Amino acid sequence: MREAESVRSPFQRDRARVLHSAGFRRLASKTQVHTAGTDDFLRTRLTHSLEVAQIARETGDRLGCDPDVVDVAGLAHDLGHPPFGHNGEDALHEAALPCGGFEGNAQTLRVLTRLEAKILDAGGASAGLNLTRASLDATCKYPWEAREGTRKFGVYADDRDVFDWFRAGAPAGEQCLEAQVMDWSDDVAYSVHDVEDGLHGGYIDLARLMDDREEQAGVCADVAGRYSDESEAALAEALKDLLRDPVMRALHDYDGSFAAMVALKSFTSTMVGRFVSAAVGATRDRYGRAPLGRYDADLVVPERERVQCALLKGIAWRYVMRPRTAEPYYARQRETLTDLVTLLSDRGPEALEPMFAAAWRRAGDDAARLRVVIDQVASLTDASATAWHAGLAAGGARPAA
């Protein structure tokens, strides 16, 4: 075993540690768009992360990045996401405002460097998975603390030391190339795959969209400002081109038959391939053929592909995600997490898992104790959050691990 370990690169070791982590396994039961466990076909955070890692690895390898570094970034980028997807993230952010808020990407850094049980430092404190600087930097999608004007950030104030360590020498607020590759791969994966899932699940009716100008205008209105800075008129022209594409036209009458599913998979693989190749080609055109990595270059995504990706996001938003925000269960999910934070804060360490109970006892003030509770709730899956809430709200104990 020692001989086998000795031939692994540090980045291969990083990848193995993420892949075998508890947080990575829990992604199997965390919502991507559709509630985890409701349909065998639909994606979870785990399948999404595997797909992002595959796209990132191919893209990075073609640019000359270390493939294991971009693979780590893809595998790890959603480790900090809480139960119930972005709905849960918003609920935890409100609950965590007294201790600095909640952000899934900042939580990912916390999981990787503090909450995963793997390595203790010289003082006996957790070093999380003890990943390399390069892997941590590649995973950092938003390399800044919370600030005015943006909801997104990548580090909490009390994780600033490790952030400063792996960001030493990096341009302030700029992503390394590997993080940019991961970021684009994430956009590509969820834009294309959310449309795939929406079509297969019957939520998206492409025939209606292709044949109805008002529906097309509605998609462009949804995309403008939310996913793209282009005007609605420019988006309308781009949407027409996208809907005329043969791989999309083939889905006009999607009915779930075997032939239709083949056409759907052709759409998915074709669009992913185009988005990857466009970014690789444009980046190579600007920076040449030499291997690229870290801060040698910025990923160049042509405007056409960037806008098409935004339009696919808009289609998923209009027909899948936005309707869900009006469903009663959507509000119940938020209430579940908000109540759970209150219940755990009131009950204290005896209601927490042992590692979080120990962190609670070490905490020096109410804000630090609240952060421990937020860490505990964020670690739960959709099902376990629901079960914990039911048990604690009834006056009982949390379910056994």
Buried (B, 14 or more C-beta within 10 A) or exposed (E): EEEEEEEEEBBBBBBBBBBEBEBBEBBBBBBBBBBBBEEEEBBBBBBBBBBBBBBBBBBBBBBBBBBBBBBBBBBBBBBBBBBBBBBBBBBBBEBBEEBBBBBBBBBBBBBBBBBBEBEEEEEEEBBBBBBBBBBBBBBBBBBBBBEEEEEEBBBBEEBEEBBEEBBEEBEEEEBBBBBBBBBBBBBBBBBBBBBBBBBBBEBBBBEEBBEEEEBBBBBBBBBBEEBBEBEBEBBBEBBEEBBEBEBBBBBBEBEEEEEBBEBBEBBBEBBBEBBBBBBBEBBBEEBEEEEBBBBBBBBBBBEEBBBBBBBBBBBBBBBBBEEBEEEEEBEEBBEBBBBBBBBBBEBEBEBBBEBBBEBBEEBEEEBBBBBBBBBBBBBBBBBBBBBBBEBBEEEEEBEEE
